[in-house]
Amino acid sequence: MDKIVFLVESPNKITNDDYNNLRTLYLPIIGANSAVIYEVFADLAQKNEGQLFDLDLFYKKMSIDPNLFQRNLDRLEAIGLINTLEKKEDHIKIFSLLKPNDINLFEKNPVLKNHLIKIIGYEEYENIYNDRKKVSLNKVNYINISKKYQDVFPEFFN
């Protein structure tokens, strides 16, 4: 069997808020092993961009069975946290990390929201939602009176 290697990319920087969203909103759905794999991949993407890794060695370093790894990777893919790309002829995979939704986006996804509610209950979900939601001001009766660039710096438009 040919050796499989992989790269990890994170097109958008994963922040502490993202990790908090991962643990608060996604962990009950995907489980601890999937969350750890995501976090390790995020570390690899940040520190070793473009570096190839041996998948068999990764299993050993993570102390994880390849079948268990695949089940957890499947969960991450299904929930929209990782996309996996494969170049079969070269035996190369790319794991592309996606940012976890914040509570406002999570709330708008009925599949994720209802799955989490089924696991933790509606009351606990409401507590998390109310604690984490970002409130936006109602701006319906306001007009934007901000100055335009050309109004403040007209000399650059002559």
Secondary structure, 3 states (H helix, E strand, C coil): CCCCEEEEECCCCCCHHHHHHHHHHHHHHHCHHHHHHHHHHHHHHHHCCCCCEEHHHHHHHHCCCHHHHHHHHHHHHHCCCEEEEEEHHHCEEEEEECCCCCHHHHHCCHHHHHHHHHHHCHHHHHHHHHHHCCCCCCCCCCCCCCCCHHHHCHHHHC
